[in-house]
Amino acid sequence: MPPALARLLRKADLPEPKGPRVVIVGGGWSGLSMAKYLRLQNPGFDVVLIDRQPAFLSFPLSNAWLADQVNMEFLSHSFFEAANRHGYRFVQASVLGFDRTSRKVFTDTGIIAYDYLVLAPGIEYDYSQIGIEDPVIQEQLYHRYPGGFFSSSELLTIKRKIQAFRRGTFLLTVPSGDYRCSAAPYERACVMAALFRRRGIRGKILILDMNNEITIMKDAFERAFHELYGDLIDYQPSSLLAGLDLEKRTIETEFDEFTFDDAIIYPPIRASRLLEEAGIADPHSTQKTARTDPFRYHLVDDERVYVTGDSRSQPFSKGGHTANSEAQYVAEVITAHALGREVEWRSPQTMCFSTVAIDPLRAMSHITYYRYDEATKDFAFDRIHSVEKWDVTGGQASIAWAEGMFRDMFYE
Ligand SMILES: Cc1cc2nc3c(=O)[nH]c(=O)nc-3n(C[C@H](O)[C@H](O)[C@H](O)COP(=O)(O)OP(=O)(O)OC[C@H]3O[C@@H](n4cnc5c(N)ncnc54)[C@H](O)[C@@H]3O)c2cc1C
């Protein structure tokens, strides 16, 4: 057997755990916060965080980075530094699957046994929801016109595309459903328009929104599109995609056909395929999320396996701040479970900043909590606080917010 294959079947190189081992799959906002708060809640836990990437790169504030308002050092941070500071172990590996009977996680660097498993692998694109079923075309679409909401390397492509754009139509799509970071596609349109203005580009940003209207801070984004970027942004709501020709660069909606010179195509999303491949996805769920207890986050038939972050099944806004505040609560739930106790449910908090203008950075913000509605048996928005005007104070607050979050996950 080739050594690389044999490695899959042996135990990963980790010291024997000194306490119950919690394995966390995914070192994004959810997994990183979970690892830190599990160790804080219960220093006896042996926590292992696994991510396939060598370093963390933040999506929040990445739109500001596209316009050089923050640099790469601001967005990227070391998993190892976080692990050393907070007393857990970071393993750079791809998780291939897990077995709930023997409580083992299979990775490309070996097998890791767990007492508790937290799945925080984030999202994937679901091109089939816009009628593109052929995996070869999906791959081409992903490489040529990445959406910039799944992997950090998409962001590098997008920045290069924006810098190279000279004239014509730059297409942006906004997906339907509970997609990752509601405000970010509209924010990106504003940032791109500001950059085109700065460089005197004769072009248009065509936004084809699969929703009937702007999904968050509607009045404010409409105002920004008209007042600041009326000559650059063409916003088209209710634009369900009906066809796409990559060679001719045309896109069809129910009633129209548009040509474009370049594009960022953000399709609807789904939970990571890891859940479906492990047989825990609910076949009735559009986003292929797992069947979990809505208050405790564990699988309905397994209190040792938890699903958090953007892969969760609860309809909370998919945001880094949501994932961070949720992880603090779920770390308490797991700690309590290990001690045979219970903790009372509390809502995650969503906080989202949106850059609207640059030079200097001007932003607006949105904060929300959730409550459980006994009548509908589902979660609904509770308190909402929106600052729907963009200014320099909002821009500075967005930087301070991100600094505070990075400090929490990496340095404190
Ligand atoms: C442009 C943009 C702007 C945004 N702005 C904001 C904002 O202002 N505020 C806010 O709160 N949120 C914002 N967000 C949303 C935020 O980035 C996400 O909600 C957050 O990243 C979700 O965290 P997560 O840990 O669930 O998923 P992720 O951050 O995607 O992390 C998942 C991790 O799992 C790893 N992984 C997946 N599968 C495997 C596997 N099989 N093996 C090993 N590792 C694996 C991945 O490498 C990844 O590191 C923004 C997003 C974008 C794209």
The ligand as a Gaussian input file, in Angstrom:
#p B3LYP/6-31G(d) Opt

LIG

0 1
 C      -17.364000      39.142000       2.060000
 C      -17.879000      38.690000       3.399000
 C      -18.141000      39.624000       4.396000
 C      -18.612000      39.200000       5.651000
 N      -18.859000      40.140000       6.619000
 C      -19.256000      39.742000       7.852000
 C      -19.465000      40.691000       8.909000
 O      -19.333000      41.925000       8.759000
 N      -19.826000      40.225000      10.134000
 C      -19.987000      38.901000      10.368000
 O      -20.290000      38.537000      11.510000
 N      -19.825000      37.962000       9.381000
 C      -19.476000      38.357000       8.132000
 N      -19.278000      37.408000       7.139000
 C      -19.695000      35.991000       7.357000
 C      -18.624000      35.140000       8.044000
 O      -17.431000      35.128000       7.300000
 C      -19.131000      33.700000       8.163000
 O      -20.419000      33.677000       8.687000
 C      -18.210000      32.906000       9.083000
 O      -16.975000      32.731000       8.422000
 C      -18.822000      31.554000       9.448000
 O      -17.928000      30.855000      10.273000
 P      -17.833000      29.252000      10.226000
 O      -16.777000      28.921000      11.204000
 O      -19.162000      28.651000      10.346000
 O      -17.358000      28.915000       8.727000
 P      -15.976000      29.255000       8.034000
 O      -15.455000      30.554000       8.527000
 O      -16.201000      29.087000       6.557000
 O      -14.987000      28.126000       8.535000
 C      -15.098000      26.792000       8.130000
 C      -13.708000      26.194000       8.194000
 O      -13.819000      24.784000       8.046000
 C      -12.734000      24.332000       7.275000
 N      -13.149000      23.046000       6.692000
 C      -14.265000      22.777000       5.981000
 N      -14.326000      21.482000       5.648000
 C      -13.217000      20.911000       6.173000
 C      -12.713000      19.573000       6.147000
 N      -13.372000      18.587000       5.557000
 N      -11.528000      19.336000       6.750000
 C      -10.828000      20.341000       7.381000
 N      -11.277000      21.608000       7.421000
 C      -12.458000      21.888000       6.831000
 C      -12.514000      25.420000       6.241000
 O      -11.185000      25.397000       5.757000
 C      -12.806000      26.687000       7.065000
 O      -11.631000      27.244000       7.627000
 C      -18.819000      37.810000       5.883000
 C      -18.549000      36.881000       4.866000
 C      -18.096000      37.310000       3.646000
 C      -17.796000      36.277000       2.584000

